Amino acid sequence: MKKLIRKISYLGLLGAMLIGCTSDFAEINTNPLVLDTGALEESQVLQGQAFAQAQYVAVNGLHWRFQISQNLFSDIWCQYFATTASGFDSDRYVQVGRWADLAWGSFYGQAAPQIKLIEDLSEANGNDVGNAMAKIWRVHSYHRITDYWGPVPYSAFGNEELSVPYDSQESMYDNFFTTLDEAVAQLSGGGSSYAGSDRIYGGDGAKWLRFANSLRLRLAMRIRFADPGRAQAEAEKAVNAGVITDNADNAFVSVDDTNRNPLETITDWGEFRMSATMESILKGYDDPRMPEYFAPAVDGDSDGDGIPYEGLLNGQTRVSLETSKNAGHSDLATRFIDVAKGGENPPIEIMNAAEVFFLRAEGALAGWSMGGTAQSLYEDGIRASMTQKTGAAGAAIDAYIASANVPVLYDAGTQPVTDIPIAFDAGGGTERQLEQIITQKWIAIYPNGWEAWAELRRTGYPKQYARVESQNPDVGVDEIMRRMVYVQSEFDTNGEAVSAAIALPEMSGGDKNSTKVWWDKK
């Protein structure tokens, strides 16, 4: 076991640990390139600190990694934001190779080695609760990676070979559910681990158990259209076992003065604005979350509707962006800016109660046993989000839930992005109700672009405005980017495995941005 652990991507692991989690790691370096894991093997405290850093880096905590992993891809492809930077071609559906390469490398060079190290160490030391936590975090971290790319290295990661084979996405999801079964069994007896270091629940095994069940529900819904029978069985198992139902159990990765929320830096750079889709929906709904998400436009109310929140249409041409400073469009809310400038450095949100209610609402819509009706769970999801993210009182929340408000035009001469009201349309049919559920879910999980882009691909919702321009020959302005293409570094160093992955049946469309991943079957 010790020999295996000491060979897992030492250089990447060392670099990740020295980012800023703790100065203790400097004391266990035997030379600049090799991390001596002997002290880690003997100390649960040091293992906990390594686990804490694995949590932070796996959600792209550092600003540069966040920008090239999430902000420049999923955040603008799900239309949370549009960009004001003319050189950010990803808003015109170009997957910029060097950004994608850095995103891939940051996960496999830093996050994945630490997750494997802690999972192996906790197993070797008989730390069942800590091992369960590491397994759950592995599932969470890898599902994001496979949802981006499709088949990726997973089961053979850390095999000490020059070539690392890829797993099909279908087999990965099967393993995710099995792994969650193992973790839930380990947590069923209660207990805690890594209490002084765990960035999410402070080592509380009971909360990790609810998170595991909620994660199972998320993954079950992800495969709803690819494997309906398995999806229903896993979703009902999750709900019966106990999922997150209260904001007190929401999953956040905590931040501090060294390990900060990366949006703080991104906002300070001033390169992103509210999207036109966001404006249409939030303004139309008179949504109290709007000022919690975005700031009033510097130029004030530029479209004459009396509301100083202005969205920018995605896919602006380089010429358009180079001739306009876009001061007429809303930046991110003040709380996301640098603390020195009045921001809050908020924790990084992983999963909230609202998301879980909306997952259950969709399950109920499909006829699954979710502990409530589609309408009641939909309304519970709105209520949970409003309570978490605004200071709205109960009566105001009830009025919002019952509102017939619909999205509005984002600018003169345009059309609203859709016509669905807030109030659940009991007679509107299941597809219209699904659009309502996913649209409110999209609002509630902001700014989790990883999840929002996956749900957009899976369901087609929320409806989006067409982009001004697409420079991708495989994806049109009114289409959806379906996956990331594989990165050049993998072709250079692991080419045989990449070629085998592209030849898998679930990759029948080829290594293109228009090829749907395995679960994208609606």
N, C-alpha and C positions, 0 to 999 in steps of 0.2 A: 504493500500500500504506500509506504513512504517513498519508494522509488518512483511509483506512478505519479504521485502528487508533485514531486519535485521536478517533473519534466513537463508540466502543463504551462506552456507559454509564459516562462518566467519574465521575459522582458516586458511583455504587455502587462502582466500582473504587477510588476514592480512600479511601472509608470503610473498605473491606475491608483495604487495605494498611496503614492507620494503626492497625489493631487492636493491633499489637504485634510484627509480624515483625521489623522493623528500624528504627532511627532514621534510616537513610540516605534513606528515602523523603521525609522532611521537607525534604531539600535539593533535591528535584527538583519541588517544587510551585511553579507559577507564580502561582497564586492559590488561594483556599480552595475553589473549585469545579471547577477544571480541573487534571488531572494532565498535565504535559508529558512525553510518552512519548519525547521525543528521546533522553534519556539511556538509557532502556531499550533503544532500538533499537541503541545503540552498545555496550552493556555486557552481556555474557553473565552477569556476576556479579549485576547487578540483575535480569536476567531470571530467574535461578535463585532469587533471593529472592522475586520475584513468584510463581514457580511453587510455592515452598514454602508461601506463604500461600494459594494456590489449593487446595493439597492439604488444608490445615487447615480452611478455611472450607467446602469441598465436603463434608466429613464432619460438618458442624455442630459444629465445635470449640467455639465459644463457648457457655457454659452456657445462656443464654436461647434461643439458636437450636436447640441440641440438645433442650431440653425441648419446645419447640413443634413441632419437626420430627419427632422420634423418640420421646422418652420418653412424651409424652401421646397418641401414636397407635400406632405399630407395636409399641412395647415392651409395651403393655398389651393390644393386640389379639392378639398372639402368646402372651400369658399368661406372659411372663417375670416380670412384676410385676403386682400389684394396687395400687391407690392408697388412701391413708388420708385424702385430702383430699376433703371433701364437695362442693367446688365443681368438681372435675375430672370433668365430665359425660362425657368421652370414654370412661371406663371403663364407662359405661352406653350406649355406642355412639352418642354424640352427637359429630358432627364440629363442634367449636366454631369458628365462622367466623373470628374474629380470630386464633386460633392458626394456622389453616391459611393465612390470608393472609400472616402473618409468615413462615411456612415457605416459601411460594412466593416471596415477595419477597426473602428472604435468599439463595435460590439464584440467582434471575435478576438480582438487583441486585448481588451480590457474587461468588459463585463462578463463574457462567457467564461474566461479562465477563473475568475474569482468565484462565480457561482458554482462551478464544478469543484473547485478547491474546498469550499465550505461544505458542500454536500458530501464529498468524500470524507472529509475530516470528521464531520458530525456523525456519520455512519460508523466510521472506525472507532470513535470514542463512545459509542452507545448513547449519544445524545438524540433521542428520538424526537423530541419537540423541535430542537434546532434543525434536525434533518428534514422534518416535515416543512418547516418554514423555508428552507433552502429549495426543496422540491417545488413548493408552490411558486416561489419566485422564479425558478427555472421555467415553469410552465408559462407564467405571465410574460417573462422576457422573450422567450422563443416564439410565443404565439404572435407577438408583434413583428418579429423578423420574418416568419413564414407568411404572415398576412401581407407584408410588403413584397416579397420576392416569389413566393410559392415554395418549391423544393429548395431546401438549404441544408448545410451540414448540421447534424443534430446528434443522432445516437452514436456516431463515431468521433465526435469532437474530443480531442485529447488522446487520439489513438497512437500518438508518437510516430506516425508515418508521414511521408512527404505528401501523400495524396489522401484527402479526406472525402469520402463519398457523401453524396447528398441523400437526404430522406425525402420521399414524396410527402406532400402536404397531408394527404389522406392518412398515411401511416403516422405522421406526427400528431395529428389530432387524436387518433386512437391511443397513442402513448400518453398524450396529455390527460385524457380521462383516467387511464390506468394509474398514472402518477398521482393524480388527485385522490383516487381511491386509497392509495398507500398513505398519503399525507393525512387524510381524514382519519384513517384508522389509528395512526400514530398520535393524533391530537385528541382522540376520543376520551382518553383517560385524564385530560386536563394537564395543567402544568404550564411552565413558562421557560424561556431560554433567551439568552443574549439581551436580558432586560436593560442593561445599561447602554446598549448600542443600537438595537433595532430601531430603525428610523420610521417605521410605519406604526407598529402597535406596542412599542416598548416591551416586546417579549411576551405579550399576553396571548397564550395559546388559544383561548376561547374566541378572541377576535380574529385570529388567523384562521380558525375553523370556519367562521362565518364568511370570511373573505374567500377561502377555498371553495365553499359552496357557491358563492356568488360568481366567482370566476368560472366554475363549471357551467353555471347558467349562461354566462356570456358566450362561452365556447359552444355550448349546445345550440344557442340561437344562431351562431355563426354558420353552423352546418345545416340549418333548417331546410334549405332548398337542395342540398347535396345528398343528405341522408336523413330524411324526415323521421323515420322510425327511431334511429339512434338519438336524434336531436330531442325528440319528445321524451324518451326514456331518461336521458341525462338531465334534462330540464326539470322533470318531475322529481327525480332523485334529489336534485339540488334544493328545490323548494321544500320538500319534505324534511330534509336534513337541517334546514335553517339558514336563510340568507340574510344579507344586510337589509334591515327595515328601518333603521334609525340613523340620522346624520352623525350621531355619536360614534358610530362604527365605520364611518367613511374611511377609505384608505388614502393616506397622503404620505409621500416621502418628505420627511422634515428637512428643513434647510437651516443654515447658520451663516455666520459672517464669512466663512471660508467656502462652504458648499452652498451656493446661492441658487435661487430660482432663476433659470437662464432667461426667462422673459424680461427680467430686470435689465439685462444688458441689451437684448434685442430691441426693447422699447426705446432705450436711450439712443440707439442708432437711428431711429425714426424712419425705418424703411418699409413699414407695414401699416395698412389702414383697414378700417372696417370695409367689408365687401358690400357690393350692391345688394346681394342676396340677403345679407344680414340686415341692411337698412330696410329693405322691403318687408321682411318678416317682423323685426323688432318694432319698427315704427307702426306698422299696421296693427300689431297686437297691443300697442301702448304698453310695452313690456317693461316692468320696473327693473329688470336685469340689465337693460341697455346702458345706463350710466355706471354699472358695476363692471361692464365689459369694455366700454369704449369712452373716450373723452370727447367733449364737444369739439367740432372742427374749429381750427384757428380762425378761419374766415367767417365763422358763425353760420347762420341759416342761409345757405347759398341757393336753395331751390324754392324758397318762398313758402314752405309748409309750416313755418313757425317753430320748427324743431331743429336745433343746431347740431344734429348728428347726421353725418353725410357719408354715404358709402361710395366705393370706387369699383367700377366694373372690372372684373378680372381679365387678364390677357391683353392689357394695354400694349400698344406698339412701342418700340424703342423711341421712335420719333415723338410720339405723344408724351412719353415720360420725360424725354430730354428737354422738352419745351415747356414743361409745367412743373411747379414745385409741389403741387397737390396739397397746398395748405387748406384747400376747401374740403378735405376729407378727414374723417375722425381717426385719430391715433388710438392706441390702446389706453385703457383707463389709467388714471394716475397711480393707483395702487401697484401697478406693475413696473413703474419706473424705479430708478435707483433710489435706495433708502435716503441717501444724502440729499436727494431732491424731493423728498416727501413720499416716496413709495413705501411699500410694506414688506417686500421680500416674502411673499406668501409661500406656503408649502406647495409641493408639486402633487396635483391631484391624480390618483390612479383609478379609483372607482368610488362612486357615491350612491347613496340610497336611491336617488332619483333614477339613475341608470337601471338599477335592479328592478324598480317598480315598472319601468317601461319595458324591460325584457319580459317581465311577467305578463304585462298587458298584451304584448304581441303573442306570447304563448297562449293566453286565454283566447285571443282572437282566432288562433288556429285550432281551438278546441281542447287544449291541454289543461290539466288540473294544476292551476297556479294559485289557488287560494283566494280567488276573487274573480270578478268579471273584467272584461277588457276595459270597460268604461271606469269602473271603480279604481282599478290599478293605474290607469292613465291619469286619473285625477289625483291619486295619491302621489304619482311621480311629479306632477306639477307642484303639488303642495310641498313635497320634500325639497325640490329645487328652490322654490320661492323662499322657504324658511331658511335654507342654507345660505343663499346668495343675496338676499335682500332683507331689509328691515320691515317688510310689508306685514301688516296685521292680518289676523285670520279672516276678518270680513273682506278686506281688500283682496286676499288670495281667492276667497270664494267667488267674489265678483269677477275676477280674472278668469277663473275656471268656467264660469257660466257665460262668458262674453261671446258675442257673435262677431267680434272684430276679425277682420281678414287682412292679409298682407296688402300693402299699398305700392304704388309706383315709386321707384327710387329716384326718378328725375322726370321732368316734363317730357311728354311725348313717349313715355315708356309704358309698359304694362306691369302689373304686380307679378311676382314670380310664381304665385299660385293663388287659389281662391279658398283654401281650407280655413274654417274658423277655429277658434280655440275650443269652444264648447264641443264636446264629443258628438259627432254626427251619427246618432243611433240608427238612423234610417239610410245612411249614405252608402252602405256596402262595405265589405271588408277591405277592399283596396284603398278606398278613401280614408277609412279608419286607420289603416296601416300608415298612410302618409301623415296623418295627424300624430300618431304615436312617435314615429321616427323624427318628425320635425321638432316636436317638443323635446325629444331625447337629444337631438343635435344642439338645441339651445342649452339644455341642462348640463351636458358634459363638457361644454366649452371651458378651457381651451385645449382639450385632449384631441388634437388633430389625428393622431394615430387611429383612435377608435372611430372618430367621425368619418374619416375617409373609408375605412373598412365597411362601415354601415351604409355609406352612400353607394358603394359598389354592390353590396349584398342586396339592397332593397330598391335602389334608384331614388332614394329620398334623403334629404329634402330636395325638391326640385330646385334647379339652379338656372341662373341666367347663362346664356351662351357667352363664351369668351369673345373678346374683340378679335383676337388672332390666335391661331395655333400654328406653331412651326414644326409640328410633329406629323409626318406623313401618314402615320397609323391611327391618329386620334384627332377627330374634327373638333371644331369650336363648341359644338353642342353635344359632344360625347364625354365619356368619363375615362380618365386614366385608370387602367385596370390592374397594373402591377409595375414594379420596378424591373428593368432589365438587369442582367448580371453584370458585375463590375469587371473592369479590365484586369485588375490584379488577380482575380480568380482564374481568368483565362491564361494569364502569364504563369501562375504557380500551381494551379490545380486544374489544368485544362481538361484532362480526361474525365474528371468527376463532373465538371460543368457540362461537358458534352453529353454525358450519360443522363444528367438531370434534364437537359433540354429534350432528350429523346423519350422521356417518360410519357405515357398516355395522357396524363393530365396537362401536359405542356404541348398539346397537339397544335396550338396556334403559333408555336415557335417562341423564341426569346424576344418578344415585342411588348411594348407598353399596352397594346390592345388585347393581349392574350389574358383570358380570365383565369384566376387561380382556381383550385379545385372546388372550393365551397361556393364560388360565384356562379350559381346555376339558375337564378330566378328568370 
